[in-house]
Each structure stands twice: as structure tokens, then as C-alpha cells.
Amino acid sequence: MTGTLALVCCGGVLFASGTALLMARPLTRILLGIVLIGNGVNLLVLATSGAAGRAALLYPDSDPGRMADPLPQAFILTAIVITLAVTAFLVTMAYRSWQHSGNDDVPDDIEDIRVVRRATYAEERERLRAAYRKRRHEYRALARGEEEREAREHSAYQRLGTARDRYREMRRRARADARVFRARQARAEETAEEIEGEDDPWQTILGADR
């Protein structure tokens, strides 16, 4: 149990370290990450192969129940060969990259950059569109409020104009009535003065008998 736990812990550490190196840009670190991941996976497969036992050799008087499982060992051997081939391939790529550019950094792919920029442009376009829609709604609300305010002011001006016209009409009628009243009063005074200036016929007739 202790040996299996040690294999699992060691395999986990190798796998984590290899993953961290695999995320780097230099090919040498990627190469070391691949090697560490391969060895960690081999240890994990070995830890899951079961209890330790004798070699899986079939000979007379051999006990199959005390033999170790040969399948994980075959998997590990195949993985070692594959890891060696991938390591040779990555070493060759790192060497050629060093010859051409003087470093072994993995450059960004043009299509990847274009895709990232396209996604960034799309996000920026959506953000600008959302901001434009928000500003447009605010402007429409403001314009609607201005129109309503102008309509209320226009209605108030119309009511004020109507009241002013009514006041002017009433004042004109009052002045006309006042002029008519003064004209009638003046005619009445003139008539009274004329009547006072004339001789009373009854006074003339009855004057002598009084």
C-alpha cells in the first residue's frame, strides 16, 4: 500500500510538472514537459496494475495466482517507445528552429491571431452597438420629453392667447358700451338744456291767471 501511494504521488508530481512545462513557449520546455508527462503516466499505470507478484512466465508447476499482471507492463513498454519517438521529433524541431531563428520559441500562428482579433473586434462591436442603442434610447426619450414639454408650452401659449383675446374683446365691448353710454348721457343733457331754454306753453297760458 505504501509503495502504491508513493508511485501515485510521484506520478502526480511528474504529470503536474510536465503540464506546467507544456504550457511554455520554448520547445525545450515543451520537450521536457512531454518527457515528464510520459513518465508520470507510466508510473500511474504501474500503480494501478495491482499487487506485486512473480514474473508472468508460464512454466511447469507455476502458480498463475501469484503472477503479476503483464498487461500494464506491456502498456508501459509501448508508452516508453512512443515517448522516445516524440522526444526525438521535438528535439529535431527545436534544433531546426534554433538554426533558422536563433531561438526555440513557438511563434503565434497567423490564423490564431486573426481569430483572436476577430473575436476581440466582435466583442468590441457588440459593446459599441449596445452603447449606441442605449444612447439612442436615451436620445429618443429626451426628444420625446422635449416634444411633450414643447406641446405643453404651446398649449399653454394657446390658452394664454385665447384668454388675451377674450380680455381684449371684453375690453373693447366695455369701451364701446362706455362710449354709447356717454353719448346717450350727452344727448340727454343736451335735450334737458334745450327743454330748459324753451318757454313753457302752460306757463305762458296760465301765467296771467296766477
MDTraj code that builds the backbone (N, CA, C; nanometers):
import mdtraj as md
import numpy as np

residues = "MET THR GLY THR LEU ALA LEU VAL CYS CYS GLY GLY VAL LEU PHE ALA SER GLY THR ALA LEU LEU MET ALA ARG PRO LEU THR ARG ILE LEU LEU GLY ILE VAL LEU ILE GLY ASN GLY VAL ASN LEU LEU VAL LEU ALA THR SER GLY ALA ALA GLY ARG ALA ALA LEU LEU TYR PRO ASP SER ASP PRO GLY ARG MET ALA ASP PRO LEU PRO GLN ALA PHE ILE LEU THR ALA ILE VAL ILE THR LEU ALA VAL THR ALA PHE LEU VAL THR MET ALA TYR ARG SER TRP GLN HIS SER GLY ASN ASP ASP VAL PRO ASP ASP ILE GLU ASP ILE ARG VAL VAL ARG ARG ALA THR TYR ALA GLU GLU ARG GLU ARG LEU ARG ALA ALA TYR ARG LYS ARG ARG HIS GLU TYR ARG ALA LEU ALA ARG GLY GLU GLU GLU ARG GLU ALA ARG GLU HIS SER ALA TYR GLN ARG LEU GLY THR ALA ARG ASP ARG TYR ARG GLU MET ARG ARG ARG ALA ARG ALA ASP ALA ARG VAL PHE ARG ALA ARG GLN ALA ARG ALA GLU GLU THR ALA GLU GLU ILE GLU GLY GLU ASP ASP PRO TRP GLN THR ILE LEU GLY ALA ASP ARG".split()
xyz = np.array([
    [0.0827, -0.1211, 0.0000],
    [0.0000, 0.0000, 0.0000],
    [0.0860, 0.1260, 0.0000],
    [0.1949, 0.1238, 0.0807],
    [0.2832, 0.2407, 0.0860],
    [0.3542, 0.2606, -0.0474],
    [0.3989, 0.1508, -0.1090],
    [0.4646, 0.1623, -0.2382],
    [0.3710, 0.2139, -0.3458],
    [0.2465, 0.1683, -0.3464],
    [0.1485, 0.2169, -0.4442],
    [0.1194, 0.3649, -0.4245],
    [0.1064, 0.4102, -0.2983],
    [0.0822, 0.5524, -0.2707],
    [0.1990, 0.6376, -0.3147],
    [0.3215, 0.5873, -0.2934],
    [0.4404, 0.6614, -0.3381],
    [0.4427, 0.6731, -0.4901],
    [0.4069, 0.5647, -0.5603],
    [0.4024, 0.5717, -0.7069],
    [0.2970, 0.6721, -0.7554],
    [0.1806, 0.6726, -0.6895],
    [0.0743, 0.7659, -0.7295],
    [0.1186, 0.9094, -0.7062],
    [0.1799, 0.9372, -0.5896],
    [0.2251, 1.0743, -0.5607],
    [0.3342, 1.1172, -0.6585],
    [0.4292, 1.0287, -0.6839],
    [0.5367, 1.0629, -0.7780],
    [0.4825, 1.0845, -0.9192],
    [0.3891, 0.9998, -0.9612],
    [0.3284, 1.0172, -1.0937],
    [0.2491, 1.1455, -1.1035],
    [0.1774, 1.1809, -0.9947],
    [0.1021, 1.3069, -0.9963],
    [0.1925, 1.4277, -1.0052],
    [0.3047, 1.4265, -0.9309],
    [0.4002, 1.5384, -0.9366],
    [0.4606, 1.5506, -1.0754],
    [0.5014, 1.4382, -1.1336],
    [0.5576, 1.4422, -1.2690],
    [0.4560, 1.4928, -1.3710],
    [0.3320, 1.4482, -1.3584],
    [0.2284, 1.4903, -1.4529],
    [0.2010, 1.6409, -1.4388],
    [0.1934, 1.6920, -1.3159],
    [0.1688, 1.8352, -1.2953],
    [0.2854, 1.9187, -1.3463],
    [0.4082, 1.8743, -1.3173],
    [0.5251, 1.9489, -1.3648],
    [0.5326, 1.9488, -1.5171],
    [0.5035, 1.8347, -1.5767],
    [0.5033, 1.8286, -1.7227],
    [0.3976, 1.9161, -1.7852],
    [0.2813, 1.9224, -1.7219],
    [0.1747, 2.0098, -1.7743],
    [0.2162, 2.1560, -1.7664],
    [0.2786, 2.1965, -1.6550],
    [0.3254, 2.3342, -1.6414],
    [0.4306, 2.3679, -1.7468],
    [0.5240, 2.2750, -1.7721],
    [0.6251, 2.2993, -1.8749],
    [0.5650, 2.2969, -2.0146],
    [0.4611, 2.2178, -2.0338],
    [0.3988, 2.2077, -2.1656],
    [0.3275, 2.3370, -2.2059],
    [0.2899, 2.4198, -2.1091],
    [0.2221, 2.5457, -2.1392],
    [0.3191, 2.6574, -2.1766],
    [0.4508, 2.6320, -2.1676],
    [0.5502, 2.7339, -2.2016],
    [0.5669, 2.7438, -2.3529],
    [0.6358, 2.8495, -2.3974],
    [0.6557, 2.8725, -2.5399],
    [0.7822, 2.8059, -2.5966],
    [0.8951, 2.7988, -2.5228],
    [1.0151, 2.7345, -2.5810],
    [0.9935, 2.5854, -2.6049],
    [1.0508, 2.5371, -2.7126],
    [1.0367, 2.3956, -2.7469],
    [1.1113, 2.3054, -2.6497],
    [1.2212, 2.3544, -2.5903],
    [1.2942, 2.2717, -2.4944],
    [1.2081, 2.2434, -2.3709],
    [1.1371, 2.3434, -2.3235],
    [1.0485, 2.3216, -2.2097],
    [0.9313, 2.2313, -2.2479],
    [0.8818, 2.2482, -2.3693],
    [0.7752, 2.1582, -2.4152],
    [0.8259, 2.0147, -2.4222],
    [0.9511, 1.9983, -2.4687],
    [1.0110, 1.8653, -2.4746],
    [1.0221, 1.8034, -2.3353],
    [1.0729, 1.8808, -2.2389],
    [1.0835, 1.8307, -2.1017],
    [0.9456, 1.7999, -2.0434],
    [0.8463, 1.8820, -2.0787],
    [0.7102, 1.8561, -2.0310],
    [0.6553, 1.7255, -2.0857],
    [0.6802, 1.6982, -2.2135],
    [0.6336, 1.5723, -2.2733],
    [0.6996, 1.4529, -2.2048],
    [0.8300, 1.4641, -2.1782],
    [0.9010, 1.3535, -2.1132],
    [0.8462, 1.3298, -1.9731],
    [0.8257, 1.4388, -1.8966],
    [0.7745, 1.4240, -1.7603],
    [0.6324, 1.3678, -1.7596],
    [0.5501, 1.4146, -1.8510],
    [0.4126, 1.3623, -1.8576],
    [0.4136, 1.2139, -1.8929],
    [0.5009, 1.1745, -1.9876],
    [0.5088, 1.0333, -2.0248],
    [0.5518, 0.9458, -1.9077],
    [0.6534, 0.9893, -1.8329],
    [0.6993, 0.9108, -1.7186],
    [0.5944, 0.9083, -1.6072],
    [0.5245, 1.0218, -1.5880],
    [0.4197, 1.0230, -1.4866],
    [0.3058, 0.9296, -1.5208],
    [0.2668, 0.9281, -1.6462],
    [0.1600, 0.8360, -1.6879],
    [0.2050, 0.6916, -1.6708],
    [0.3321, 0.6616, -1.7010],
    [0.3824, 0.5248, -1.6823],
    [0.3761, 0.4832, -1.5352],
    [0.4130, 0.5740, -1.4465],
    [0.4066, 0.5424, -1.3042],
    [0.2623, 0.5214, -1.2578],
    [0.1702, 0.6035, -1.3080],
    [0.0297, 0.5871, -1.2696],
    [-0.0266, 0.4548, -1.3209],
    [0.0103, 0.4176, -1.4421],
    [-0.0346, 0.2875, -1.4949],
    [0.0243, 0.1738, -1.4129],
    [0.1516, 0.1890, -1.3740],
    [0.2147, 0.0858, -1.2915],
    [0.1498, 0.0769, -1.1537],
    [0.1062, 0.1921, -1.0993],
    [0.0422, 0.1899, -0.9669],
    [-0.0941, 0.1244, -0.9718],
    [-0.1593, 0.1287, -1.0857],
    [-0.2925, 0.0683, -1.0979],
    [-0.2882, -0.0759, -1.1489],
    [-0.1687, -0.1336, -1.1591],
    [-0.1586, -0.2697, -1.2133],
    [-0.1884, -0.3786, -1.1117],
    [-0.2057, -0.3396, -0.9864],
    [-0.2386, -0.4401, -0.8855],
    [-0.1195, -0.4703, -0.7956],
    [-0.1347, -0.5740, -0.7168],
    [-0.0289, -0.6117, -0.6223],
    [0.0913, -0.6691, -0.6953],
    [0.2050, -0.6566, -0.6294],
    [0.3285, -0.7107, -0.6889],
    [0.3262, -0.8628, -0.6843],
    [0.3936, -0.9251, -0.7798],
    [0.3971, -1.0712, -0.7865],
    [0.5156, -1.1196, -0.8660],
    [0.5137, -1.2440, -0.8952],
    [0.6219, -1.3013, -0.9731],
    [0.6101, -1.2628, -1.1198],
    [0.7142, -1.2884, -1.1937],
    [0.7127, -1.2608, -1.3372],
    [0.6115, -1.3501, -1.4069],
    [0.5485, -1.2921, -1.5081],
    [0.4437, -1.3664, -1.5807],
    [0.5083, -1.4622, -1.6803],
    [0.5681, -1.5692, -1.6262],
    [0.6309, -1.6716, -1.7101],
    [0.5598, -1.8037, -1.6851],
    [0.5198, -1.8654, -1.7919],
    [0.4490, -1.9927, -1.7807],
    [0.5488, -2.1072, -1.7958],
    [0.5608, -2.1793, -1.6910],
    [0.6487, -2.2962, -1.6904],
    [0.5823, -2.4010, -1.6017],
    [0.6296, -2.5268, -1.6057],
    [0.5654, -2.6315, -1.5234],
    [0.5697, -2.5971, -1.3751],
    [0.4634, -2.6306, -1.3067],
    [0.4451, -2.6067, -1.1631],
    [0.4401, -2.4573, -1.1266],
    [0.4052, -2.3685, -1.2242],
    [0.3905, -2.2245, -1.1934],
    [0.2494, -2.1959, -1.1453],
    [0.2386, -2.0993, -1.0524],
    [0.1093, -2.0619, -0.9942],
    [0.0626, -1.9303, -1.0580],
    [-0.0388, -1.9332, -1.1462],
    [-0.0838, -1.8078, -1.2093],
    [-0.1384, -1.7058, -1.1101],
    [-0.1887, -1.7490, -0.9931],
    [-0.2436, -1.6548, -0.8960],
    [-0.1396, -1.5678, -0.8309],
    [-0.0132, -1.6074, -0.8322],
    [0.0939, -1.5293, -0.7708],
    [0.1734, -1.4488, -0.8725],
    [0.1274, -1.4512, -0.9992],
    [0.1955, -1.3746, -1.1043],
    [0.1426, -1.2316, -1.1094],
    [0.2270, -1.1398, -1.1508],
    [0.1865, -1.0007, -1.1720],
    [0.1134, -0.9885, -1.3051],
    [0.0289, -0.8851, -1.3147],
    [-0.0475, -0.8630, -1.4379],
    [0.0466, -0.8119, -1.5463],
    [0.0640, -0.8833, -1.6569],
    [0.1603, -0.8390, -1.7586],
    [0.1073, -0.7292, -1.8520],
    [-0.0248, -0.7046, -1.8519],
    [-0.0806, -0.6066, -1.9460],
    [-0.0341, -0.4640, -1.9162],
    [-0.0370, -0.4151, -1.7910],
    [0.0160, -0.2791, -1.7664],
    [0.1634, -0.2666, -1.8018],
    [0.2401, -0.3713, -1.7822],
    [0.3820, -0.3653, -1.8186],
    [0.3988, -0.3519, -1.9703],
    [0.3148, -0.4222, -2.0456],
    [0.3195, -0.4080, -2.1917],
    [0.2805, -0.2666, -2.2337],
    [0.1763, -0.2082, -2.1668],
    [0.1371, -0.0703, -2.1948],
    [0.2521, 0.0264, -2.1664],
    [0.3201, 0.0055, -2.0535],
    [0.4296, 0.0955, -2.0165],
    [0.5438, 0.0845, -2.1173],
    [0.5749, -0.0353, -2.1607],
    [0.6814, -0.0538, -2.2608],
    [0.6460, 0.0164, -2.3921],
    [0.5194, 0.0035, -2.4332],
    [0.4757, 0.0713, -2.5563],
    [0.4803, 0.2230, -2.5390],
    [0.4409, 0.2720, -2.4194],
    [0.4438, 0.4161, -2.3941],
    [0.5862, 0.4688, -2.3935],
    [0.6808, 0.3894, -2.3433],
    [0.8209, 0.4325, -2.3446],
    [0.8709, 0.4497, -2.4876],
    [0.8351, 0.3582, -2.5733],
    [0.8777, 0.3671, -2.7135],
    [0.8153, 0.4906, -2.7798],
    [0.6862, 0.5138, -2.7551],
    [0.6188, 0.6294, -2.8154],
    [0.6780, 0.7598, -2.7615],
    [0.7056, 0.7654, -2.6314],
    [0.7654, 0.8853, -2.5725],
    [0.9031, 0.9126, -2.6310],
    [0.9802, 0.8060, -2.6544],
    [1.1122, 0.8228, -2.7161],
    [1.1000, 0.8789, -2.8573],
    [1.0031, 0.8320, -2.9340],
    [0.9844, 0.8826, -3.0708],
    [0.9414, 1.0299, -3.0693],
    [0.8481, 1.0646, -2.9800],
    [0.8039, 1.2049, -2.9709],
    [0.9177, 1.2942, -2.9240],
    [1.0007, 1.2439, -2.8320],
    [1.1155, 1.3218, -2.7846],
    [1.2141, 1.3484, -2.8977],
    [1.2419, 1.2470, -2.9788],
    [1.3327, 1.2663, -3.0922],
    [1.2760, 1.3673, -3.1912],
    [1.1457, 1.3595, -3.2156],
    [1.0828, 1.4542, -3.3080],
    [1.0911, 1.5975, -3.2550],
    [1.0641, 1.6178, -3.1256],
    [1.0688, 1.7526, -3.0684],
    [1.2115, 1.8055, -3.0616],
    [1.3086, 1.7179, -3.0360],
    [1.4488, 1.7612, -3.0373],
    [1.4879, 1.8106, -3.1763],
    [1.4443, 1.7388, -3.2783],
    [1.4734, 1.7804, -3.4159],
    [1.4078, 1.9159, -3.4469],
    [1.2821, 1.9353, -3.4063],
    [1.2138, 2.0625, -3.4298],
    [1.2820, 2.1770, -3.3565],
    [1.3224, 2.1545, -3.2310],
    [1.3907, 2.2594, -3.1551],
    [1.5247, 2.2951, -3.2189],
    [1.5967, 2.1954, -3.2690],
    [1.7255, 2.2216, -3.3334],
    [1.7079, 2.3008, -3.4629],
    [1.6095, 2.2636, -3.5438],
    [1.5843, 2.3364, -3.6688],
    [1.5362, 2.4788, -3.6409],
    [1.4551, 2.4944, -3.5379],
    [1.4095, 2.6290, -3.5026],
    [1.5249, 2.7149, -3.4551],
    [1.6174, 2.6545, -3.3815],
    [1.7341, 2.7287, -3.3368],
    [1.8227, 2.7686, -3.4548],
    [1.8345, 2.6822, -3.5533],
    [1.9142, 2.7149, -3.6706],
    [1.8524, 2.8273, -3.7523],
    [1.7205, 2.8291, -3.7654],
    [1.6549, 2.9285, -3.8513],
    [1.6396, 3.0642, -3.7827],
    [1.5959, 3.0655, -3.6589],
    [1.5620, 3.1929, -3.5936],
    [1.6518, 3.2283, -3.4762],
    [1.7401, 3.1384, -3.4347],
    [1.8268, 3.1677, -3.3225],
    [1.7623, 3.1435, -3.1872],
    [1.6391, 3.1018, -3.1824],
    [1.5713, 3.0654, -3.0573],
    [1.4742, 2.9519, -3.0867],
    [1.4226, 2.8945, -2.9790],
    [1.3310, 2.7821, -2.9956],
    [1.1899, 2.8158, -2.9482],
    [1.1560, 2.9450, -2.9495],
    [1.0211, 2.9843, -2.9088],
    [0.9204, 2.9498, -3.0188],
    [0.8023, 2.9087, -2.9761],
    [0.6958, 2.8765, -3.0715],
    [0.6229, 3.0064, -3.1067],
    [0.6289, 3.0506, -3.2339],
    [0.5610, 3.1765, -3.2700],
    [0.4097, 3.1576, -3.2751],
    [0.3409, 3.2716, -3.2673],
    [0.1954, 3.2694, -3.2779],
    [0.1534, 3.2433, -3.4222],
    [0.0538, 3.1628, -3.4370],
    [0.0022, 3.1337, -3.5698],
    [-0.0798, 3.2520, -3.6199],
    [-0.0634, 3.2801, -3.7499],
    [-0.1325, 3.3963, -3.8067],
    [-0.2834, 3.3787, -3.8002],
    [-0.3294, 3.2587, -3.8293],
    [-0.4735, 3.2335, -3.8245],
    [-0.5275, 3.2443, -3.6821],
    [-0.4463, 3.1977, -3.5851],
    [-0.4891, 3.2112, -3.4451],
    [-0.4999, 3.3575, -3.4050],
    [-0.4012, 3.4371, -3.4471],
    [-0.4061, 3.5802, -3.4172],
    [-0.5273, 3.6440, -3.4830],
    [-0.5545, 3.6035, -3.6078],
    [-0.6710, 3.6587, -3.6779],
    [-0.8006, 3.6207, -3.6090],
    [-0.8090, 3.4969, -3.5631],
    [-0.9300, 3.4531, -3.4930],
    [-0.9478, 3.5301, -3.3625],
    [-0.8362, 3.5466, -3.2896],
    [-0.8442, 3.6217, -3.1637],
    [-0.8842, 3.7660, -3.1891],
    [-0.8238, 3.8276, -3.2918],
    [-0.8592, 3.9664, -3.3224],
    [-1.0034, 3.9772, -3.3691],
    [-1.0473, 3.8773, -3.4464],
    [-1.1861, 3.8786, -3.4914],
    [-1.2814, 3.8691, -3.3728],
    [-1.2478, 3.7810, -3.2779],
    [-1.3314, 3.7705, -3.1580],
    [-1.3283, 3.9001, -3.0780],
    [-1.2082, 3.9615, -3.0690],
    [-1.1980, 4.0891, -2.9966],
    [-1.2775, 4.1976, -3.0672],
    [-1.2667, 4.2035, -3.2008],
    [-1.3426, 4.3014, -3.2764],
    [-1.4926, 4.2782, -3.2620],
    [-1.5311, 4.1503, -3.2620],
    [-1.6740, 4.1199, -3.2463],
    [-1.7250, 4.1652, -3.1094],
    [-1.6470, 4.1391, -3.0053],
    [-1.6866, 4.1839, -2.8725],
    [-1.6925, 4.3363, -2.8646],
    [-1.5914, 4.4030, -2.9235],
    [-1.5916, 4.5489, -2.9224],
    [-1.7086, 4.6036, -3.0030],
    [-1.7390, 4.5389, -3.1161],
    [-1.8527, 4.5835, -3.1969],
    [-1.9841, 4.5674, -3.1214],
    [-1.9989, 4.4541, -3.0534],
    [-2.1207, 4.4337, -2.9748],
    [-2.1307, 4.5350, -2.8617],
    [-2.0164, 4.5654, -2.7991],
    [-2.0183, 4.6642, -2.6911],
    [-2.0557, 4.8022, -2.7440],
    [-1.9974, 4.8380, -2.8597],
    [-2.0302, 4.9684, -2.9187],
    [-2.1759, 4.9738, -2.9636],
    [-2.2254, 4.8624, -3.0179],
    [-2.3658, 4.8593, -3.0579],
    [-2.4576, 4.8741, -2.9385],
    [-2.4229, 4.8060, -2.8288],
    [-2.5044, 4.8187, -2.7074],
    [-2.5013, 4.9616, -2.6550],
    [-2.3806, 5.0235, -2.6572],
    [-2.3711, 5.1633, -2.6125],
    [-2.4498, 5.2550, -2.7051],
    [-2.4444, 5.2273, -2.8379],
    [-2.5193, 5.3100, -2.9327],
    [-2.6698, 5.2958, -2.9113],
    [-2.7157, 5.1700, -2.8900],
    [-2.8592, 5.1513, -2.8645],
    [-2.9021, 5.2224, -2.7373],
    [-2.8189, 5.2158, -2.6340],
    [-2.8517, 5.2837, -2.5086],
    [-2.8592, 5.4338, -2.5290],
    [-2.7584, 5.4909, -2.5978],
    [-2.7608, 5.6351, -2.6243],
    [-2.8797, 5.6734, -2.7122],
    [-2.9116, 5.5872, -2.8095],
    [-3.0249, 5.6190, -2.8960],
    [-3.1552, 5.6187, -2.8184],
    [-3.1735, 5.5209, -2.7282],
    [-3.2938, 5.5181, -2.6450],
    [-3.2996, 5.6408, -2.5542],
    [-3.1835, 5.6778, -2.4976],
    [-3.1807, 5.7968, -2.4132],
    [-3.2146, 5.9215, -2.4942],
    [-3.1603, 5.9300, -2.6173],
    [-3.1898, 6.0466, -2.7004],
    [-3.3371, 6.0516, -2.7391],
    [-3.3914, 5.9344, -2.7733],
    [-3.5337, 5.9311, -2.8073],
    [-3.6205, 5.9700, -2.6886],
    [-3.5837, 5.9202, -2.5703],
    [-3.6596, 5.9576, -2.4508],
    [-3.6481, 6.1074, -2.4247],
    [-3.5265, 6.1621, -2.4422],
    [-3.5077, 6.3054, -2.4238],
    [-3.5854, 6.3859, -2.5278],
    [-3.5796, 6.3394, -2.6550],
    [-3.6543, 6.4094, -2.7600],
    [-3.8047, 6.4017, -2.7343],
    [-3.8506, 6.2836, -2.6882],
    [-3.9922, 6.2705, -2.6566],
    [-4.0314, 6.3640, -2.5426],
    [-3.9441, 6.3738, -2.4419],
    [-3.9714, 6.4665, -2.3321],
    [-3.9730, 6.6111, -2.3786],
    [-3.8783, 6.6447, -2.4698],
    [-3.8764, 6.7818, -2.5233],
    [-4.0018, 6.8099, -2.6047],
    [-4.0437, 6.7111, -2.6839],
    [-4.1660, 6.7305, -2.7621],
    [-4.2873, 6.7484, -2.6709],
    [-4.2946, 6.6662, -2.5665],
    [-4.4067, 6.6818, -2.4735],
    [-4.4022, 6.8172, -2.4043],
    [-4.2820, 6.8610, -2.3647],
    [-4.2709, 6.9918, -2.2994],
    [-4.3090, 7.1039, -2.3956],
    [-4.2614, 7.0935, -2.5219],
    [-4.2978, 7.1949, -2.6204],
    [-4.4483, 7.1941, -2.6468],
    [-4.5075, 7.0722, -2.6490],
    [-4.6526, 7.0648, -2.6693],
    [-4.7269, 7.1295, -2.5534],
    [-4.6797, 7.1054, -2.4295],
    [-4.7437, 7.1686, -2.3137],
    [-4.7271, 7.3198, -2.3175],
    [-4.6052, 7.3651, -2.3541],
    [-4.5841, 7.5099, -2.3643],
    [-4.6705, 7.5707, -2.4739],
    [-4.6806, 7.5013, -2.5879],
    [-4.7645, 7.5511, -2.6965],
    [-4.9112, 7.5575, -2.6546],
    [-4.9560, 7.4529, -2.5832],
    [-5.0936, 7.4540, -2.5342],
    [-5.1149, 7.5670, -2.4347],
    [-5.0150, 7.5886, -2.3475],
    [-5.0269, 7.6991, -2.2510],
    [-5.0296, 7.8326, -2.3233],
    [-4.9442, 7.8468, -2.4265],
    [-4.9444, 7.9710, -2.5041],
    [-5.0781, 7.9916, -2.5756],
    [-5.1322, 7.8811, -2.6270],
    [-5.2627, 7.8929, -2.6921],
    [-5.3710, 7.9358, -2.5929],
    [-5.3715, 7.8741, -2.4745],
    [-5.4692, 7.9149, -2.3737],
    [-5.4476, 8.0592, -2.3316],
    [-5.3203, 8.0973, -2.3182],
    [-5.2919, 8.2363, -2.2827],
    [-5.3367, 8.3312, -2.3930],
    [-5.3136, 8.2934, -2.5203],
    [-5.3584, 8.3773, -2.6311],
    [-5.5109, 8.3874, -2.6361],
    [-5.5767, 8.2735, -2.6101],
    [-5.7234, 8.2759, -2.6078],
    [-5.7754, 8.3663, -2.4972],
    [-5.7143, 8.3545, -2.3783],
    [-5.7568, 8.4427, -2.2681],
    [-5.7280, 8.5882, -2.2999],
    [-5.6148, 8.6164, -2.3644],
    [-5.5826, 8.7544, -2.4005],
    [-5.6818, 8.8086, -2.5028],
    [-5.7176, 8.7225, -2.6002],
    [-5.8159, 8.7671, -2.6989],
    [-5.9517, 8.7926, -2.6339],
    [-5.9900, 8.7058, -2.5404],
    [-6.1168, 8.7304, -2.4706],
    [-6.1132, 8.8585, -2.3889],
    [-5.9992, 8.8821, -2.3226],
    [-5.9860, 9.0053, -2.2446],
    [-5.9945, 9.1273, -2.3343],
    [-5.9258, 9.1215, -2.4494],
    [-5.9306, 9.2351, -2.5418],
    [-6.0716, 9.2562, -2.5966],
    [-6.1414, 9.1459, -2.6251],
    [-6.2786, 9.1585, -2.6743],
    [-6.3691, 9.2174, -2.5680],
    [-6.3555, 9.1722, -2.4439],
    [-6.4365, 9.2266, -2.3353],
    [-6.4032, 9.3735, -2.3118],
    [-6.2737, 9.4081, -2.3192],
    [-6.2368, 9.5494, -2.3010],
    [-6.2909, 9.6350, -2.4148],
    [-6.2845, 9.5807, -2.5366],
    [-6.3376, 9.6574, -2.6495],
    [-6.4880, 9.6788, -2.6341],
    [-6.5591, 9.5719, -2.5931],
    [-6.7024, 9.5864, -2.5725],
    [-6.7336, 9.6832, -2.4602],
    [-6.6529, 9.6761, -2.3522],
    [-6.6755, 9.7690, -2.2407],
    [-6.6535, 9.9128, -2.2851],
    [-6.5491, 9.9369, -2.3652],
    [-6.5230, 10.0726, -2.4140],
    [-6.6353, 10.1197, -2.5074],
    [-6.6809, 10.0247, -2.5922],
    [-6.7910, 10.0618, -2.6817],
    [-6.9174, 10.0944, -2.6014],
    [-6.9469, 10.0110, -2.4982],
    [-7.0631, 10.0384, -2.4135],
    [-7.0470, 10.1707, -2.3394],
    [-6.9215, 10.1981, -2.2959],
    [-6.8976, 10.3247, -2.2258],
    [-6.9176, 10.4432, -2.3202],
    [-6.8696, 10.4298, -2.4439],
    [-6.8892, 10.5400, -2.5400],
    [-7.0367, 10.5606, -2.5694],
    [-7.1103, 10.4492, -2.5870],
    [-7.2549, 10.4618, -2.6129],
    [-7.3249, 10.5260, -2.4946],
    [-7.2826, 10.4843, -2.3721],
    [-7.3459, 10.5433, -2.2537],
    [-7.3153, 10.6919, -2.2420],
    [-7.1888, 10.7289, -2.2694],
    [-7.1559, 10.8712, -2.2627],
    [-7.2282, 10.9506, -2.3706],
    [-7.2411, 10.8890, -2.4912],
    [-7.3136, 10.9600, -2.5975],
    [-7.4600, 10.9798, -2.5580],
    [-7.5223, 10.8760, -2.5024],
    [-7.6624, 10.8895, -2.4580],
    [-7.6755, 10.9925, -2.3459],
    [-7.5810, 10.9911, -2.2556],
    [-7.5870, 11.0880, -2.1463],
    [-7.5707, 11.2296, -2.1986],
    [-7.4777, 11.2436, -2.2981],
    [-7.4582, 11.3778, -2.3552],
    [-7.5834, 11.4241, -2.4280],
    [-7.6480, 11.3328, -2.5017],
    [-7.7718, 11.3725, -2.5712],
    [-7.8821, 11.4057, -2.4713],
    [-7.8842, 11.3271, -2.3632],
    [-7.9869, 11.3556, -2.2626],
    [-7.9645, 11.4921, -2.1991],
    [-7.8388, 11.5264, -2.1697],
    [-7.8093, 11.6578, -2.1122],
    [-7.8438, 11.7690, -2.2102],
    [-7.8088, 11.7470, -2.3396],
    [-7.8424, 11.8488, -2.4396],
    [-7.9944, 11.8684, -2.4506],
    [-8.0655, 11.7578, -2.4480],
    [-8.2121, 11.7665, -2.4559],
    [-8.2680, 11.8391, -2.3346],
    [-8.2095, 11.8091, -2.2172],
    [-8.2577, 11.8772, -2.0963],
    [-8.2288, 12.0255, -2.1030],
    [-8.1143, 12.0659, -2.1522],
    [-8.0807, 12.2077, -2.1633],
    [-8.1733, 12.2777, -2.2644],
    [-8.2030, 12.2071, -2.3747],
    [-8.2935, 12.2672, -2.4732],
    [-8.4323, 12.2866, -2.4146],
    [-8.4744, 12.1877, -2.3373],
    [-8.6071, 12.1985, -2.2761],
    [-8.6100, 12.3118, -2.1749],
    [-8.5013, 12.3292, -2.0980],
    [-8.4961, 12.4379, -2.0022],
    [-8.4914, 12.5738, -2.0720],
    [-8.4301, 12.5833, -2.1892],
    [-8.4170, 12.7111, -2.2605],
    [-8.5462, 12.7531, -2.3277],
    [-8.6346, 12.6646, -2.3607],
    [-8.7612, 12.6998, -2.4272],
    [-8.8659, 12.7472, -2.3245],
    [-8.9623, 12.8285, -2.3689],
    [-9.0724, 12.8741, -2.2823],
    [-9.1779, 12.7673, -2.2666],
    [-9.2210, 12.7551, -2.1436],
    [-9.3238, 12.6554, -2.1166],
    [-9.4580, 12.7087, -2.1663],
    [-9.5247, 12.6383, -2.2557],
    [-9.6540, 12.6939, -2.3062],
    [-9.7583, 12.7053, -2.1964],
    [-9.7625, 12.6209, -2.1044],
    [-9.8585, 12.6308, -1.9943],
    [-9.8259, 12.7489, -1.9049],
    [-9.6939, 12.7722, -1.8939],
    [-9.6567, 12.8897, -1.8165],
    [-9.7021, 13.0174, -1.8872],
    [-9.6916, 13.0154, -2.0181],
    [-9.7342, 13.1334, -2.0945],
    [-9.8865, 13.1516, -2.0846],
    [-9.9593, 13.0347, -2.0922],
    [-10.1053, 13.0449, -2.0908],
    [-10.1562, 13.0783, -1.9505],
    [-10.1039, 13.0164, -1.8561],
    [-10.1567, 13.0291, -1.7202],
    [-10.0811, 13.1319, -1.6394],
    [-9.9857, 13.1952, -1.7027],
    [-9.9057, 13.2929, -1.6245],
    [-9.9865, 13.4103, -1.5764],
    [-10.0748, 13.4591, -1.6590],
    [-10.1524, 13.5780, -1.6240],
    [-10.2523, 13.5494, -1.5142],
    [-10.3072, 13.4262, -1.5085],
    [-10.4105, 13.3933, -1.4114],
    [-10.3482, 13.3605, -1.2753],
    [-10.2247, 13.3426, -1.2635],
    [-10.1650, 13.3068, -1.1360],
    [-10.1563, 13.4255, -1.0428],
])
top = md.Topology()
chain = top.add_chain()
for i, resn in enumerate(residues, 1):
    res = top.add_residue(resn, chain, resSeq=i)
    for name in ("N", "CA", "C"):
        top.add_atom(name, md.element.get_by_symbol(name[0]), res)
traj = md.Trajectory(xyz[None], top)
